Amino acid sequence: MTKQVQQLDHVIIRFAGDSGDGMQLAGDRFTQETAIFGNDLSTQPNFPAEIRAPAGTLAGVSSFQLHFADHDILTPGDAPDVLIAMNPAALKANISDLPRGGDLIVNTDEFTKRNLTKVGYQVNPLEDGSLEQYNVHAVPITSMTVKALESFDITRKDAERAKNMFALGMLSWLYDRPADGTLSFLKAKFASKPEIMAANVAAFGAGWNFGETTEAFPARYEVKPAPLTPGTYRNISGNTALAYGLIAASQLAGLPLFLGSYPITPASDILHELAKHKRFGVRTFQAEDEIAAVGAALGASFGGSLSVTSTSGPGMLLKAETIGLAVSVELPLIVCDIQRAGPSTGMPTKTEQADLLQRCSAGTASRRSRSSRRPARPAASTRPSRRPGSRSSTAPRCSCSPTATWPTAPSRGASQTPRACPT
């Protein structure tokens, strides 16, 4: 069936389902193929803080949002143009973000009375007219996946698990994404389980073929590659970039790099990444707790290393005394605070700039600290007002301090008076 191709300049897609539905994997694979295709992109994974919330509940919803375009973009976007809801919980948790006229792809097999009751739906939203403002595509993804895998020697549970590959194949066809990379990934990932590997490849193909043959999608869409400067590009996260920057700094400084860290979301990736690079003189130490981690880093600094410790909100509180000690004895120490929502205990997967005031002012000993961050908006903004640093000031407002001064660490013979903020 030949379908018309519509040109778009950008698209925001959100995969949403239960935390066991493989939405992060589906989103990651769609992202990888989009990067290979040449689009500029930005992503936002969002997964629950609980180890595993009860299946089908709002607390267990996991999502992955991808914004890709034929031009330079800077954010993963606010509202999705396309929402893939794998169950009623995913629909209820995300439908408020979908704008009127947006595309909604729903896995109808999961809209059972039991699943609807779990999230508070008294009637099926696919039948009561409450979704009329959206372009609803009702697709029995689970049953079609199981049907496509009948010939494979796998359990029904394993067949149902492949529904994320069916959804990925369908979306890959709809937005003209390459498939070779995903097929190679599946063959490598399940190389030790050939039957599971073949089933996932078949599920991906079934989703692709469904998109091509169904009348539910009258057109497919194309987002042309962005005009990027020719060269070699890397798909990278902020934590990975930070790890590479630390390695580069140690090489340029001619100092061995030491990381003392205790695993904590979302900072653990720095420890994982640096542990791979021993050939660059990197030494990593996974301590028994946050206090031991920063203490080891401070000791390595005394021994002549470029010392780093990484953490998040709760760890910053535990490290405060040793950070104060580092200032008192004038030993350099890099503290990477990968912030999450505050109060951050119990909210490890939700990010925000929650530790700024703590980082700029909290701690033991008489000290001033210097903090840097990537500002959410330009550091200097113009607002009509009466005094520097206030909400309505016409003077530039410092992004690192509530006052218009830049806090500096004291050193021997140095003035304790804050100097003017460079921003």
N, C-alpha and C positions, 0 to 999 in steps of 0.2 A: 504494500500500500504506500503510494507516494503522498507525502504530506508537505504542506507549505512550510518554509523556514522563515521565521521572523527574526529580525536583527534587534538585539538589545544592547545598550551600552553598559549596563551593570545588572546584577541579580544578587539578592540576599536570600539564601536558603537556610532553613533551620530543620535539622533532623531531631525528632523528639520521641522518646519512648521510655520504657522501663529501664532501670539501671542494668538489667541483664539482656537487653535487646540489641546490644552492639552498636549503639548510635555513635559512640566515639570512634569506633573503627570505621564505620561507614563514612562519617564526616572526614576522618583523616585520609581515607583513600580518595574521596572526591577532591579533597584539597590537593593531594599529591598529583593527581591527573590534571587538575586545573593549572597547577604551577608548571607542569611539563608542557601544557598547551600554550602557555605564554601569557596568561592573564595576570594582572596585578591582583593581589588578594590580601585579605585579613580575616582571621578566625577568632571565635570565642567559644571554647569548650565550657560547658556548665554541667557539673555532675554533683550529686547529693553528697553531703558531708557524712552521712551515716555509712557504716561499713556495708550494710545491705538492708535497705528499708523493705518492708513487706511488699511483695509484688503487686503491682496495680494501684499503688497508693500515690498520693500527690508528693509525699516526701521522697519517693523513689524515682522521680522523673529525672532523666538525664537528657541533655540536649547538646547539640553542636551546631553553631551558626557560622556560615561562610559567606563572605561578601567578595565577589570577584567582578572585574570590570575590564573594559578596553582602554582604561586610562588610570592615572595614578590615584590610589585611594589610601586613606589613612586609618580608617576604623572598620570594625566588623559590622557596623550599621546598628540602628536602633530597632527598626521593625522589619521582619522578614517579608519578602514578596511571596515566598513559598513556604508552607509549613507542612511537614510530614509528621502526622500523629499516629503512632503505632498502637495506642490504646486510649481509653477515655481519660485517664489521668494526664497523659501528655497533651490531649486536646484542652482539658480544663486549665492546665497550668500555663498554656501558651497562647490560647485563642485571643486573649485580650491584646496581645502584641500584633496580631495580624490585621493590617488595615483593610477597610472595606474594598471589595473587589480583588483581594488577594487569593492566591491559589491554595487550596487546602486538600491535601491527599491523606485519606483516612484508611487505616486498616480495619475494615468492617468486622473481621472475624473476632476481634477482641471486644466488640461492643455488646457483650452479654449482660444479662440482668445483674449478675453478681459483680462484674467489673464496674458497671454503671453505679450500683449502690455504694461501692467502696469510696467513690469520690463525690457522692451527694447528688447524682443525677436521678431525678424521679422518673423522667421519661428519656427515651433515646434522643439526643440532640440531632441525630441524623434524620429523624422522622418528625420532629415537632416544629420545623420551620425556623428554628432559632439561628440557623446557619445560612439563611437565604442571601445574606449580603456578601457571601464569599463564593468563589468558584469551587464547588466541592467535587472532588473526584473520589468516589467510594470504590475502593479496590480491596478484594479479599486476599490480602497479601499472604497471610499465614497458610490458608488452605491451598492457594495456588502454588506456594513453595512446596508444601507436602506432596501435592499432586505431581509436581515436576520431578520429585526425587523418589517416586515410588519404586523405580527399578534399582535403587541403590541399597546395599546391605547395611543400612543404618537404622537406628531406632527412630520412632516418631519424634521424640524429644530432640534428637540431633537434627532431624529434618526441619523442625520448627525454628531451631536456632539459626538456620541459614536464611531466615526471612529478611535480615538486614542486607544480605547480598542481593536478594531479589529487589529490595527497595533501591539499593545502590545501582543495580543494573538499569532499572526503570528510569531513575534520575539521570544516569549517565547518557542514556539514549536521548532523553528529553532535552538535555542541554549540550548534546554533541561533544561529550567528553571522550578522550581516548580510553581504550580498555586494556591495552597490552600491559601496562604497568600493574594494574590490579590483578590481572590473571597471573602474572609472574610472581606477585606478592603472595597470592593464595597458594601457588605451587610450592613456594619456598617455606611459607609458614606451616603448612600441613604436610611437609615432605615425609614425615615419619608416620602419617596416617593417610595413606593414599585414597581410601574410600571417602573420608571426610573432605579431603582436598577436592576430589572429583565432584562431590555433592555441592560444595560451595561454588565451584566454577560453573556447574550446571544451574544453580540458583541464580547466579549473576546473569547467565545467558538467558534464563527464562524471563527475568525482569526486563532485560533489553528487548527481547522478542515481544513481550507483552506491550511495551511502549510503542513498538513499531507497528503492531497489528491492531491494537484497540482503537475504538472510536472515541474513547474517553478523552484522548488528547488530539484535538484536530490539527495541531501544529507542533513542530519542535522549534527550539530556540537556539540562537547562535550569538555568542559574545566573542567578538574577534580579539586576538591577542593584543595586549597593550604595547605601545611603542617604547620598548625598553632598550637601553643601551646594550649592544652585543657583549657577551661575556659569560662567565660561569657564575650561576646563582645558587644560593643555598636556602633551603626552607629551614628557618631557625626560630627558636623561641627566645624569649627574653633571658631566661636562666642560662640557656646554652651560650648565648651571646656574652653574658656576664662571665661565664667560665672561660671562654676564649680570650676575653679582654684581660682577665687576671693572668692567664698564661703569657700573653703578649707583654704585659707589664713586667712580669718576672724576667722574661728573656731580655727586655730592653734595659732593665735595671741590673742585670747580672746577678740576681739573687735567686736562691731556690724558693719555690712556692710551697707554703704549708697551709693546709685547710684543716682546722679543727671544727668538727660539726656533729650535731646530734640530729638524726632524721626528723624532719617536721615539714608537713605540707604548708605552703607550696614551695619550700626552699630546698627540698631534698634533691631535686634535679641537679643542683650545683655540685653536690657531693658525688652523685652518680657520674656526671660528666668529667669532673676533674680526676676521678679515680681511673679513667681510661688513658690518661696521658702521662704516665710515669716516665716515658722517654724524654719528656721536657723537664725533668727534674722536679716533677710535682709529687708531693707527699700528702696523702689524705689520712685523717685519723677520725674514725667513727667512735665518738666517746659514749660513755654510759649515761650521760645527762648533759644538759645545756651548760652547767657550771664547769664541768670537766672540760667541755669542748673549748670554751673561751679561755680557760686557764692554760690548756695545752697550747693554744694559739699564741697567748701572751708569752709563754716560755720559749716558743720557737722564735718569736720576735727578739727576745733577749739573746738567743743564739745566732742571730744574724739572718733569719729568713724573712721573706715577704710574707707576713702572716695574715690569715683571713679566717673569720668565723662567719657562718651563715645561720640564719634563724628566721622566726616570724614573731608575732606579737607576744605570746606567752614566754618565749625564749628570751626576748629582749628584757623582760622583767627580771628573769633569773640571771642574766648576764650583767645587770647594771652595776653590781659592786665591783666586778673584775674590770669592767670598762673604766670605772672611776679609778681603779688602781693603775690602769694603763696610762691614764692622764697624769696621775700623781708622780709616777716614776718616769714619765716621758718616753714611753715605748710606743712606736707606731703600730697600729692595729686597724685592719680594715674589717668593719662589721657590715655584713650584707643582710639587711632587714627586708625580707620579701613579704610585704604586708598583706594581711587578709582582714576581713571584716571584724570590727571590734564592738563589744568585747569578743576577742577572737577565739577563746577556748570554746570548742564545739562548733565552730564555723570555719573549718580549715579550707574549704573549697570555694569560698566566696571572697573575692579580692576587693580591696578598697584602700585608700590611703589613710589608714586608721591610726598609725603610730607616729604621725608627724610631731605632735606636741610632746609626746613622750620622748621621742628621739632628740628633739632640740633642747629640752630642758630637764628631763628626768635623769637621775643618777646620783651616786654618792661622790663625796669629795668636792672641793671647790674647783669647779671646772667650767669651761665653755666648750661646746662641741660644734663641729662643723658638719652639716648634713647636706647631702645633695640628692636630688631626685629628678625624674623627668616630669615636668609640670603638666598638669592636665590642660592648662591653658597658658598663654604667654605669661612669663613671669612678671613683666611690666605691663600694666594695663592702665588706661586712663578713665577715671570715673569722677564725676563732679563731686567735690567734697571739701572738708575743712582741714584735715590734718593728714600727714603722710601715714600710710599704712592702714587707714580706716576704710570702711566699706565704700565710702563715697569720696575718696581722695583723688585729686588730679595728679598727685605725685606717683611715681612708680612704686608698686607694692612688692616687697620682697617675698619670694615664694617659700623661703625657708624659715622665716621668723615672723612673729606677729608685729614686730617693730621694724623700722626702716634701717636697722643696723645689721651687720653681718657678724655673728658670734665667732670669736677666734679662740683657739686653744692657747693657754698661757705657756710660755717657755722662759728659760732663764734670761733675765735682763729685758724681757719684752713687756710692753705696756699692757695692763689689764683692761684698758679702755677699748670698747668695741669700735672698730673702724666702720666707715661708711659701707653699706652693702653694695657690692659691685653690680648688682642687677638694677 
